[in-house]
Amino acid sequence: MRDLIPAAQQRNNSNQTLTTCTYTAGSGGFRWLRVEAYLYPPGIGQPLDDAKRNFAAGFDQARKPATERTVTLTKQSGLGDEAYRWYKVDKGEKTVVGQITMRVRNTLITVSYSEEAESKNDADSRQQTCLAKANQAAREVLGSFR
């Protein structure tokens, strides 16, 4: 992941069900990578059903964002049991985000890659790059997850 965010500062946080790792770099333009994994543990409710329901709820919520403009939102095959790709532009900041959210059994994993964008045209042109970088990190996470 460090190849996506050279000279990154890393910050980790976790508990029994949620773990996050965030890499940020300000030199050479702002970049940010966040990996978040949420485990729906056995013995509490129906973990697989809960993970499926929350994956679907996240996709539905992405369809009507409040603080960002969705450029693309599509289902993606080949990552986990189900996945979607979301490219969005923050309405208040000059940032763009490529996000991959995937479900692997009873775990939801979200990988977000963000960069600065100088203008609307610049934001739209970064779509392929941001989604490719988020996808690269998601595949790396998925590989280490198994």
C-alpha positions as CSV (number, residue, x, y, z in Angstrom):
1,M,0.0,0.0,0.0
2,R,2.9,2.3,0.6
3,D,3.6,2.4,-3.2
4,L,0.2,4.2,-3.6
5,I,1.0,6.8,-1.0
6,P,4.8,7.3,-0.9
7,A,6.2,8.8,2.3
8,A,2.9,8.2,4.0
9,Q,2.1,8.6,7.6
10,Q,0.2,5.5,8.8
11,R,-2.4,5.4,11.5
12,N,-4.1,2.2,12.7
13,N,-7.1,1.7,14.9
14,S,-9.0,-1.5,15.9
15,N,-11.2,-3.3,18.3
16,Q,-12.8,-6.7,18.1
17,T,-15.1,-6.0,15.2
18,L,-13.7,-2.9,13.4
19,T,-10.2,-2.2,12.1
20,T,-9.0,0.8,10.1
21,C,-5.7,1.7,8.6
22,T,-5.2,5.2,7.1
23,Y,-2.2,6.4,5.1
24,T,-1.9,10.1,4.3
25,A,0.7,12.2,2.5
26,G,0.8,15.9,1.9
27,S,4.0,16.2,-0.1
28,G,3.6,16.2,-3.9
29,G,-0.1,16.8,-3.5
30,F,-2.5,15.5,-0.9
31,R,-3.3,11.7,-1.1
32,W,-5.1,9.5,1.3
33,L,-5.8,5.8,1.5
34,R,-8.1,4.2,4.1
35,V,-8.8,0.5,4.6
36,E,-11.7,-0.4,6.9
37,A,-12.9,-3.9,7.8
38,Y,-16.0,-4.6,9.8
39,L,-16.5,-8.1,11.1
40,Y,-20.1,-9.3,12.0
41,P,-19.1,-11.8,14.6
42,P,-20.7,-15.2,15.1
43,G,-22.9,-15.4,18.2
44,I,-24.4,-12.0,17.7
45,G,-27.4,-12.0,15.5
46,Q,-27.0,-13.6,12.0
47,P,-23.5,-12.5,10.9
48,L,-23.8,-13.5,7.3
49,D,-27.3,-12.0,6.9
50,D,-26.2,-8.8,8.8
51,A,-23.2,-8.4,6.5
52,K,-25.3,-8.9,3.4
53,R,-28.0,-6.4,4.7
54,N,-25.4,-3.7,5.5
55,F,-23.6,-4.2,2.2
56,A,-26.9,-3.6,0.4
57,A,-27.7,-0.6,2.7
58,G,-24.3,0.9,1.9
59,F,-24.9,0.6,-1.8
60,D,-28.4,2.2,-1.5
61,Q,-27.0,5.0,0.6
62,A,-24.3,5.7,-2.0
63,R,-27.1,6.3,-4.6
64,K,-28.2,9.4,-2.7
65,P,-25.1,11.0,-1.2
66,A,-25.4,14.2,0.8
67,T,-21.9,15.7,0.9
68,E,-20.5,14.4,-2.4
69,R,-21.4,14.2,-6.1
70,T,-21.5,10.6,-7.4
71,V,-19.8,10.3,-10.8
72,T,-20.1,6.5,-11.0
73,L,-21.5,3.8,-8.8
74,T,-21.5,0.2,-10.2
75,K,-21.5,-3.4,-9.0
76,Q,-18.1,-5.1,-9.5
77,S,-17.5,-8.8,-9.9
78,G,-14.3,-10.7,-8.9
79,L,-13.9,-9.1,-5.5
80,G,-15.1,-11.1,-2.5
81,D,-18.7,-12.4,-2.5
82,E,-20.0,-9.1,-3.8
83,A,-18.6,-5.7,-4.4
84,Y,-19.2,-2.2,-5.8
85,R,-17.1,0.7,-7.1
86,W,-18.0,4.3,-6.2
87,Y,-16.3,7.3,-7.6
88,K,-17.3,10.6,-6.0
89,V,-16.3,14.2,-5.8
90,D,-16.5,16.0,-2.4
91,K,-18.8,19.0,-2.8
92,G,-17.1,21.1,-0.2
93,E,-13.5,20.2,-0.7
94,K,-11.3,19.8,-3.7
95,T,-11.0,16.1,-3.3
96,V,-12.0,13.0,-5.3
97,V,-12.5,9.5,-4.0
98,G,-12.3,6.1,-5.6
99,Q,-14.0,3.6,-3.3
100,I,-14.3,-0.2,-3.4
101,T,-16.6,-1.8,-0.9
102,M,-16.7,-5.6,-0.8
103,R,-18.3,-8.3,1.3
104,V,-16.3,-11.5,2.2
105,R,-18.6,-13.8,4.0
106,N,-19.5,-11.9,7.3
107,T,-17.0,-9.1,6.8
108,L,-17.4,-5.8,5.0
109,I,-14.2,-4.2,3.7
110,T,-14.0,-0.7,2.3
111,V,-11.0,0.8,0.6
112,S,-11.0,4.5,-0.3
113,Y,-8.3,6.3,-2.3
114,S,-8.5,10.1,-2.4
115,E,-6.6,12.9,-4.2
116,E,-6.8,16.6,-4.6
117,A,-8.5,18.0,-7.7
118,E,-8.0,21.5,-8.9
119,S,-11.2,21.8,-11.0
120,K,-14.3,19.9,-12.1
121,N,-12.6,18.8,-15.3
122,D,-9.6,17.6,-13.2
123,A,-11.9,15.7,-10.9
124,D,-13.6,14.0,-13.7
125,S,-10.3,13.0,-15.4
126,R,-9.0,11.3,-12.2
127,Q,-11.8,8.8,-12.1
128,Q,-9.9,5.9,-13.8
129,T,-6.8,6.5,-11.7
130,C,-8.5,6.7,-8.4
131,L,-10.6,3.6,-9.0
132,A,-7.6,1.7,-10.3
133,K,-5.6,2.6,-7.1
134,A,-8.5,1.7,-4.8
135,N,-9.0,-1.6,-6.7
136,Q,-5.3,-2.4,-6.4
137,A,-5.4,-1.9,-2.7
138,A,-8.6,-3.8,-2.4
139,R,-7.1,-6.8,-4.2
140,E,-4.1,-6.6,-1.9
141,V,-6.3,-6.6,1.2
142,L,-8.4,-9.4,-0.2
143,G,-5.2,-11.5,-0.8
144,S,-4.1,-11.1,2.8
145,F,-7.6,-11.6,4.1
146,R,-7.7,-15.3,3.2
